[in-house]
């Protein structure tokens, strides 16, 4: 994680219009921004466009950064907003076909059932399996898992990016983790 003084200095230099600081800000964080947008948009071209829009917006509004959290968290929040705005007027938000209860998700994930932990760990380590499983999840689950688990934002930052209370984010993360495991297990049974 970035150290606050170095982060604050970089952001201040970038806000003053220093080209090298702006380039460094983009170079440090473009990977994280693209990864989030790629998972949300599920389309490389759209993710690339939204990444550019994110940095244009961020550079125009550097003075709005208040130093709370990390620059990466702030940029991911802007990226998410750009993605949500891109969806306005598009098809209605995809909702899961059935609202599984936590108990149903837990059973599907294997709670209470004997399982081979080594086999599950091996399966989860396979990047291709994980990518397919993430892709099969609904948008809310992909979003919270990407921010918290893949981009390693803190719980507070993840909640802030998503515009949720910490408790609501934890609940969404728990449900998403269960759904991910259930999806991986379902894929193993069919694959």
Residue pairs with C-beta under 8 A, 6 or more apart in sequence:
1 70
2 28
2 70
2 71
2 72
4 67
7 70
7 71
8 67
10 21
10 24
10 25
10 71
11 25
11 62
11 65
11 67
11 71
13 20
13 21
14 21
14 22
14 24
14 25
14 59
14 62
15 62
15 63
15 65
22 59
25 58
25 71
26 55
28 71
28 72
29 71
29 72
29 75
30 51
30 55
32 72
32 75
32 76
32 151
33 51
33 54
33 55
33 75
33 76
33 79
34 47
34 48
34 51
35 146
35 150
35 151
36 76
36 79
36 80
36 143
36 146
36 147
36 151
37 46
37 47
37 50
37 51
37 54
37 79
37 82
37 83
38 44
38 47
39 134
39 142
39 143
39 146
39 150
40 47
40 80
40 83
40 139
40 142
40 143
40 146
41 47
41 50
41 83
41 86
42 135
46 86
50 79
50 82
50 83
50 86
51 79
53 82
54 75
54 78
54 79
54 82
55 75
57 78
57 82
58 74
58 75
58 78
61 78
65 71
65 74
69 154
69 156
69 157
69 160
70 153
70 157
72 151
72 153
73 153
73 157
73 160
73 161
76 147
76 151
76 153
76 161
77 160
77 161
80 143
80 161
80 162
87 93
93 139
94 138
94 139
95 138
96 138
100 108
100 179
102 174
102 175
102 178
105 175
105 178
105 179
105 182
106 112
106 178
107 113
108 178
108 182
108 185
108 186
109 178
109 181
109 182
109 185
110 120
110 181
110 185
120 184
120 185
123 129
123 184
123 188
124 130
124 184
129 184
129 187
130 184
132 187
133 180
133 183
133 184
133 187
134 142
134 145
134 146
134 180
135 142
136 183
136 187
137 145
137 176
137 179
137 180
137 183
138 179
140 172
140 176
141 172
141 175
141 176
141 179
141 180
142 176
143 162
144 158
144 162
144 169
144 172
144 173
144 176
145 173
145 176
145 177
145 180
147 153
147 157
147 158
147 161
147 162
148 155
148 158
148 169
148 173
153 161
155 166
155 169
155 170
156 166
158 169
158 173
159 165
159 166
159 168
159 169
162 169
162 172
164 172
